[in-house]
Amino acid sequence: MTALDHALAQAVKPLVDAMGGVLIEPGEAAADDVVLSWEGEEVLAVRLPQLADSLDHILAALERQHGRPLAELDRRTKQSIVRTLEARGAFSVRHGVETVAGALGVSRFTVYNYLNREKSPSDG
């Protein structure tokens, strides 16, 4: 039985997939990988994505969730997506605003406006 056949692998696979990670054999784990144990035995390792790859993965998941390219969504939905991405730390990634703007089909200025609109005291 390989690590990928183990019950722990089956249990964590949806979470690892959602994060954009990869399941690997524990013997192949590098220093940055997370090794998972089951009943005291190392059975599986998770290779986490780089932050920039995570943002691309999140954007792709949002496209799947909405059933069409993000650029085709209405303004209100795009604003909601920007709020969601901000809460998930998307704008702490280098070039995050540019990446999100490109995916949404808007300018960086528009993304900043969406972000500032949420922080405006007159919106409450």
C-alpha positions in Angstrom: 0.0 0.0 0.0 1.3 3.4 -0.9 0.9 6.6 1.2 -1.7 7.8 -1.2 -3.8 4.7 -0.5 -3.8 5.3 3.3 -7.0 6.3 5.0 -5.3 9.5 6.2 -4.5 10.4 2.6 -8.2 9.9 1.6 -9.3 12.0 4.6 -7.0 15.0 3.9 -7.1 14.9 0.1 -10.0 17.3 -0.3 -8.4 19.9 2.0 -5.0 19.5 0.3 -6.6 19.9 -3.2 -8.5 23.0 -2.1 -5.3 24.6 -0.9 -3.5 23.6 -4.1 -1.1 21.3 -2.3 0.2 17.9 -3.4 0.3 14.6 -1.4 3.6 12.8 -1.6 5.4 9.9 0.0 7.0 10.8 3.4 10.4 9.7 2.1 10.2 12.3 -0.7 9.4 15.2 1.8 11.7 18.2 1.7 12.3 20.5 4.6 9.3 22.7 3.8 6.9 19.8 3.4 4.5 18.8 6.2 4.9 15.1 7.2 1.7 13.6 8.7 1.7 10.7 11.1 -0.9 8.0 11.8 -0.7 6.1 15.1 3.0 7.1 15.5 4.1 6.2 12.0 4.9 8.7 9.2 2.6 7.8 6.4 2.1 10.9 4.2 3.6 14.3 3.4 2.0 17.4 2.0 3.8 19.8 -0.3 2.2 23.2 0.2 2.0 25.6 -2.8 4.0 28.8 -3.0 1.9 31.9 -2.1 1.7 33.1 -5.7 0.5 29.7 -6.8 -2.1 29.7 -4.0 -3.6 33.0 -5.4 -3.9 31.5 -8.9 -5.5 28.4 -7.3 -8.0 30.5 -5.3 -8.9 32.5 -8.5 -9.5 29.3 -10.4 -11.7 27.9 -7.6 -13.8 31.1 -7.6 -14.2 30.8 -11.4 -15.5 27.2 -10.9 -17.8 28.3 -8.1 -19.3 31.1 -10.3 -19.4 28.9 -13.4 -17.8 31.4 -15.7 -14.7 33.7 -16.0 -14.5 36.2 -13.2 -14.2 39.0 -15.8 -17.8 38.3 -16.9 -19.3 38.8 -13.5 -21.2 41.9 -12.5 -19.7 44.7 -10.4 -21.3 43.7 -7.1 -20.1 40.1 -7.4 -16.6 41.4 -8.3 -16.7 43.6 -5.2 -17.7 40.5 -3.1 -14.8 38.5 -4.6 -12.4 41.3 -3.7 -13.6 41.2 -0.1 -13.3 37.5 0.0 -9.7 37.6 -1.4 -8.8 40.4 1.0 -10.0 38.2 4.0 -7.8 35.3 2.6 -4.7 37.5 2.4 -4.6 37.7 -1.4 -3.3 41.2 -1.4 -0.3 40.4 0.8 1.2 38.4 -2.1 3.5 40.3 -4.3 1.6 41.5 -7.4 -1.6 40.3 -5.8 -3.6 43.4 -6.8 -2.4 43.1 -10.4 -3.2 39.4 -10.5 -6.7 39.9 -9.2 -7.3 42.9 -11.4 -6.3 40.8 -14.4 -8.6 37.9 -13.4 -11.5 40.3 -12.8 -11.0 42.2 -16.0 -10.6 45.5 -14.2 -7.8 48.0 -13.5 -5.7 48.0 -10.4 -7.3 51.3 -9.6 -10.7 49.6 -9.6 -9.5 46.9 -7.2 -8.1 49.6 -4.9 -11.5 51.4 -5.1 -13.3 48.1 -4.1 -10.9 47.7 -1.2 -11.2 51.3 0.0 -15.0 51.3 -0.4 -15.1 48.6 2.3 -13.0 50.7 4.7 -15.0 53.9 4.2 -16.8 55.0 7.4 -19.7 56.4 5.3 -20.6 52.8 4.1 -21.8 51.8 7.6 
